[in-house]
Amino acid sequence: MKITIAGAGAMGSRFGLMLHNAGHEVVLVDGWKDHVEAIQKEGLKANFNGEEVIVKLPALLQSEVTETATSDLIILFTKAMQLEKMLNDLKPVIHEKTKVLCLLNGIGHEEVIEKFVPKENIFIGNTMWTAGMEGPGRVKLFGSGTVALKNLVDTEEAKKGALEIVEVLNSAGLNANYSENILYAIYKKACVNGSMNGLCTILLSNMYEFGSTTDAHMIVENIVKEFAEVAKFENIEINVSEIVEYIESNCYNCKTIGLHYPSMYQDLNKNNRLTEIDYINGAVVRKGEKYGIPTPYCAFLTALVHCKEQILGAK
Ligand code: NAD
């Protein structure tokens, strides 16, 4: 299958490398010039579960995508704020049968994708795989993960498309599943990110340090309540105490995982990069305004992260 990885940072490189190794025709498309040039010159270098590998695969700057490069499947892996520009640059390769799978963190990306792709070709999901950038042309890929996905539109044809994508991902060992409950899964992950990412970024703490504070439970509960309130308007039932308990036992009461600094912490505090806060807590604020629900915790956290982005001059 001809697969375009749109956004070939850490996660895009992981999926690109694994799909290429499984025999698919993969093209990496990205906006970071040094990264694309490094891959074109020397291949994609990865520390893949402790083994050093170099994979030669085509990489293109997104501004240089032309109509000659058609694609059966596009996997979106930009950061959320880069998504619209990427889709605009990919217009020449999106034809009427191109399937587009979005695995970004955050909620509501389908509203952007729908501007460029017919709804019946859009597939949404999330992933528990992880990856890290080590520099232009170089990534670190450790551990294992899963993918859950579903068609956006409920037709037999679209479901067939989703199952085909599941099969393609599984041919590369990406442990994919069709999930009837994908919106719930996307919201659940957004609750985790919406609690841990912004707070640890502002507090300069890892998840365990934050979780050890007396107010951690109260803050997380209030954030999750706001996600649950807006989700209700989209017919998604979120059990607040169940999700809070999930966050507590999987993120910050756990001494191993808890020592992790969320990716937003690393993006902003270490690498001076803009964050995805507008597509996690910020998305809840926008949805709250639309549905008439107050979202003070998410609004305050979003504003604090924006202040920090500006103070640090993040780009
Ligand atoms: P990433 O930051 O590694 O890459 C995203 C884009 O930013 C790519 O186009 C990349 O080339 C560019 N970029 C990265 N570093 C750059 C730099 N120093 N200068 C200029 N451009 C740079 O993002 P990611 O971690 O691959 O995440 C993609 C999406 O997947 C996000 O929505 C993220 O939340 C989600 N996600 C990430 C992980 C993870 O473990 N990394 C896991 C699950 C979901």
Boltz pocket constraint, residues with backbone or C-beta under 6 A from the ligand:
constraints:
  - pocket:
      binder: B
      contacts: [[A, 7], [A, 8], [A, 9], [A, 10], [A, 11], [A, 12], [A, 29], [A, 30], [A, 31], [A, 32], [A, 35], [A, 77], [A, 78], [A, 79], [A, 80], [A, 82], [A, 103], [A, 104], [A, 105], [A, 106], [A, 127], [A, 128], [A, 129], [A, 130], [A, 131], [A, 132], [A, 133], [A, 263], [A, 271], [A, 276]]
      max_distance: 6.0
